[in-house]
């Protein structure tokens, strides 16, 4: 009896179970990749700061330049986010939309030329542009309906 307690369980797994586990793992990782792709994240990993050898006489200068560049990039991203927030606020308030449409189209043209490489911001701008087009169609349809109703009233 004491012998049974000392035996370790076998690590053998049947092929059906083994391949089922592998298949489920593949499906799960595929699902995660799909979600990441939809949300706009390609690689979540941070880029490593390239190391500069201590023998370099101008190591400190290079590090300072790299930090300045990073700060500038962060500031640009913050500014772009603020612009998008302002645009979204105005789009939520649909009042006086006809007056604001030309202003938005100019903003989008400038922003799309300025912003390159940032896919998420480009997608957000495209979504906002589509919203404006939909708003234009709605206002045009509403204006046509009002004109038709007005003409019917005038005929009476």
C-alpha positions in Angstrom: 0.0 0.0 0.0 2.8 2.4 0.8 4.1 1.7 -2.7 1.0 3.2 -4.3 1.5 6.6 -2.6 5.1 6.9 -3.9 4.1 6.3 -7.5 3.7 9.5 -9.6 0.9 9.7 -12.1 1.7 9.2 -15.7 2.2 12.2 -17.9 0.9 10.3 -21.0 -2.0 12.0 -22.8 -4.1 10.5 -25.5 -3.7 11.9 -29.0 -7.3 13.1 -29.1 -6.8 15.2 -26.0 -3.4 16.4 -27.0 -4.4 17.6 -30.4 -7.6 19.1 -29.0 -5.6 21.2 -26.6 -3.3 22.4 -29.5 -6.3 23.2 -31.7 -7.9 25.3 -28.9 -4.7 27.1 -28.2 -4.4 28.0 -32.0 -8.0 29.2 -32.1 -7.6 31.3 -29.0 -4.4 33.0 -30.3 -6.1 33.6 -33.7 -9.1 35.2 -31.9 -6.7 37.5 -29.9 -4.9 38.6 -33.1 -8.3 39.3 -34.8 -9.4 41.5 -31.9 -6.1 43.3 -31.9 -6.3 43.9 -35.6 -9.8 45.3 -35.3 -8.8 47.6 -32.4 -5.9 49.0 -34.4 -3.1 47.6 -32.3 -0.4 45.8 -34.3 2.3 45.3 -31.7 1.8 46.2 -28.1 5.4 45.7 -27.3 7.4 48.8 -26.6 10.4 49.5 -28.7 13.6 49.1 -26.8 15.9 52.1 -26.5 18.9 51.3 -28.5 22.0 51.2 -26.3 24.9 53.5 -26.9 28.3 52.2 -25.9 30.1 54.0 -23.0 33.1 54.5 -25.2 31.2 57.0 -27.4 32.4 60.5 -26.5 29.1 62.1 -27.4 26.8 59.5 -25.7 25.1 62.1 -23.5 24.2 64.3 -26.4 22.7 61.4 -28.3 20.6 60.5 -25.3 19.3 64.1 -24.9 18.4 64.3 -28.6 16.5 61.0 -28.4 14.5 62.2 -25.3 13.7 65.5 -27.0 12.4 63.7 -30.1 10.2 61.5 -27.9 8.8 64.5 -26.1 7.9 66.2 -29.4 6.2 63.1 -30.7 4.1 62.8 -27.5 3.1 66.5 -27.7 2.0 66.1 -31.4 -0.1 63.1 -30.4 -1.7 65.0 -27.6 -2.5 68.0 -29.9 -4.1 65.6 -32.5 -6.2 64.0 -29.8 -7.4 67.4 -28.6 -8.4 68.3 -32.1 -10.4 65.1 -32.5 -12.1 65.7 -29.2 -13.2 69.2 -30.2 -14.5 67.8 -33.5 -16.4 65.1 -31.8 -17.9 67.6 -29.3 -19.2 69.8 -32.2 -20.5 66.8 -34.1 -22.5 65.7 -31.1 -24.2 69.1 -31.0 -26.0 69.0 -34.3 -27.4 72.5 -34.0 -26.3 75.0 -36.7 -24.6 72.2 -38.6 -25.0 73.8 -42.0 -22.8 76.7 -40.8 -20.1 74.4 -39.4 -19.8 72.0 -42.4 -17.4 74.2 -44.4 -15.2 74.8 -41.4 -14.9 71.0 -40.8 -14.1 70.2 -44.4 -11.2 72.6 -44.3 -10.0 71.2 -40.9 -10.0 67.7 -42.3 -8.1 68.6 -45.4 -5.4 70.2 -43.3 -5.3 67.4 -40.7 -5.1 64.6 -43.3 -2.1 66.3 -45.0 -0.4 66.9 -41.6 -0.9 63.4 -40.2 0.9 60.6 -41.9 1.7 57.2 -40.5 -0.7 57.2 -37.6 -3.4 54.8 -38.7 -5.7 55.2 -35.8 -5.9 59.0 -36.1 -6.4 58.6 -39.9 -9.3 56.2 -39.2 -10.9 58.5 -36.7 -10.7 61.4 -39.2 -12.3 59.3 -41.9 -15.1 58.3 -39.5 -15.7 62.0 -38.7 -15.7 62.8 -42.4 -18.3 60.1 -43.0 -20.4 61.5 -40.2 -20.3 65.0 -41.8 -21.3 63.5 -45.1 -24.3 61.8 -43.5 -25.2 65.0 -41.7 -25.1 66.9 -45.0 -27.4 64.3 -46.6 -29.8 64.5 -43.7 -29.9 68.3 -43.8 -30.4 68.3 -47.6 -33.2 65.8 -47.3 -34.8 67.8 -44.5 -34.5 71.0 -46.5 -36.1 69.3 -49.5 -39.0 68.0 -47.3 -39.5 71.5 -45.9 -39.5 73.0 -49.4 -42.0 70.4 -50.6 -44.2 71.0 -47.6 -43.9 74.8 -48.1 -44.9 74.5 -51.8 -47.9 72.3 -50.8 -49.0 74.9 -48.3 -48.5 77.7 -50.8 -50.7 75.9 -53.4 -53.5 75.6 -50.9 
